[in-house]
């Protein structure tokens, strides 16, 4: 599997932090957005993602780049792609190598892999200092995943900055989507494994209408706690 490491992102949303891409084979076909309304299928992100097999490097090269980052450096794994391992599987050895390289740094990522084994490995990585956010497709899915680790969720485009899941958990919309002066670099919320809130991402991208419809499967998104 190939990984593309970018020392300084030029993406407006992430800010100038290191980011990576992992080749498409890492994405689980069970993901509700697989090869459909995923934001990573937007033109520029898709172009960068499609080039990973030819310009990406090995796991060893990725880990060397991570280990060379300054202590405490915030970085995001996978602008596009998922945890190492083909499809639904997690390559535990590869994930362990990334976790080890991240020691002393502040790495975070997201996963749509939801098998019991994948969730277990994601939890191990998070407890070892590399925050793996479990990706939910709606607020109900967020409730189901919340007992197992930090959660992010797709929410409808008109979701207010603060809302609640059906079970009363707080959802805070990604601050980079609600404020022009905020990026991943200045926020870091998704890297906080001990946070008490679910981070909501309003459906976005050229296929936002489809993602929005999927996020509305739990209707309504509560705007006040039950």
Secondary structure, DSSP 8 states (H G I E B T S, - for coil): --EEEESS---TTT-SSEEEEE-GGGS-TTSTTTTTT-GGGSHHHHHHHHTHHHH-B-HHHHHHHHHTS-TT-EEEEEEE--SSSSTT---HHHHHHHHHHHTTSEEEEEE---SHHHHHHHHHHHHTT-EEEEEESSHHHHHHHHTTS-EEEEE-TT--SEEE-TT--EEEE-HHHH-TT--HHHH-GGG-TT-SSEEEEE--STTHHHHHHHHTTSSS-BSS--
